[in-house]
Amino acid sequence: MTADEAAGCGIDATVVVAGSRHCITGRGNGPIDAFTRGLRNATGAEIRVVDYHEHALGEGADATAVAYVEIAVGNGTHAFGVGRDRI
């Protein structure tokens, strides 16, 4: 991921769809927006973030963080994801 105050945020990611790997690229006002735009560009689907929540599972600089994301595809299907990383 790259960040630049004037240009926003960019992301290059690899996603797996039905067992097939795809590289996506997107730009947005932050990493989630950039990733969502990359998915839209790669799939043509109208994907939007409905809800996002993040919290730490512990204290201090070594705490693990968990993020929960709900997305909507078009006017119907909703999907949920959970990611865990170290802060």
Phi, psi and omega per residue, in radians:
M1 nan 2.495 3.073
T2 -2.103 2.613 3.110
A3 -2.356 2.443 3.109
D4 -2.619 2.166 -3.049
E5 -0.971 -0.694 -3.098
A6 -1.348 -0.599 -3.020
A7 -1.741 -0.121 -3.098
G8 1.558 -2.513 -3.043
C9 -2.228 2.479 3.084
G10 -2.143 2.647 3.134
I11 -2.472 2.451 2.965
D12 -2.079 2.181 -3.074
A13 -2.464 2.758 3.022
T14 -1.982 2.211 3.107
V15 -2.070 2.676 3.118
V16 -1.982 2.127 3.121
V17 -2.154 2.071 -3.136
A18 0.903 0.709 3.093
G19 1.434 -0.037 -3.126
S20 -1.870 2.290 -3.122
R21 -1.471 2.395 3.113
H22 -2.342 2.360 3.049
C23 -1.607 2.318 3.103
I24 -2.197 2.694 3.119
T25 -2.366 2.395 3.108
G26 -2.651 2.773 3.063
R27 -2.259 2.491 3.124
G28 -2.846 -2.947 -3.104
N29 -1.493 -0.009 3.080
G30 -2.980 3.087 -3.058
P31 -1.129 -0.632 3.133
I32 -1.225 -0.752 3.088
D33 -1.085 -0.743 3.124
A34 -1.100 -0.750 3.133
F35 -1.141 -0.768 3.122
T36 -1.068 -0.748 3.106
R37 -1.134 -0.657 3.070
G38 -1.075 -0.742 3.079
L39 -1.098 -0.755 3.103
R40 -1.046 -0.797 -3.122
N41 -1.106 -0.659 -3.081
A42 -1.352 -0.566 -3.018
T43 -1.879 -0.391 -3.047
G44 1.380 -0.047 -3.131
A45 -1.421 2.557 3.049
E46 -1.431 1.777 -3.094
I47 -1.960 2.283 3.109
R48 -2.410 2.587 3.097
V49 -1.446 2.137 3.139
V50 -1.592 -0.715 -3.104
D51 -2.629 2.560 3.122
Y52 -2.543 2.319 3.099
H53 -2.499 2.446 -3.138
E54 -2.393 2.476 3.053
H55 -2.697 2.768 3.118
A56 -1.548 2.537 3.113
L57 -1.656 -0.029 -3.138
G58 -2.708 -2.799 -3.135
E59 -2.091 2.769 3.027
G60 1.497 -3.141 -3.055
A61 -1.178 -0.377 -3.120
D62 -1.708 0.218 -3.111
A63 -1.166 2.564 3.051
T64 -1.498 2.417 3.110
A65 -1.927 2.551 3.086
V66 -2.179 2.371 3.098
A67 -2.144 2.426 3.100
Y68 -2.059 2.289 -3.112
V69 -2.285 2.344 2.990
E70 -2.011 2.254 3.091
I71 -2.113 2.763 3.030
A72 -2.119 2.434 3.093
V73 -1.956 2.036 -3.072
G74 1.078 -2.440 3.138
N75 -1.761 0.215 -3.024
G76 -2.261 -1.523 -2.933
T77 -1.041 2.299 3.015
H78 -1.940 2.496 3.104
A79 -2.324 2.651 -3.101
F80 -2.166 2.546 3.090
G81 -2.477 2.673 3.104
V82 -2.297 2.349 3.093
G83 -2.280 2.560 3.136
R84 -2.233 2.369 3.122
D85 -2.639 2.911 3.058
R86 -1.610 2.435 3.115
I87 -1.327 nan nan
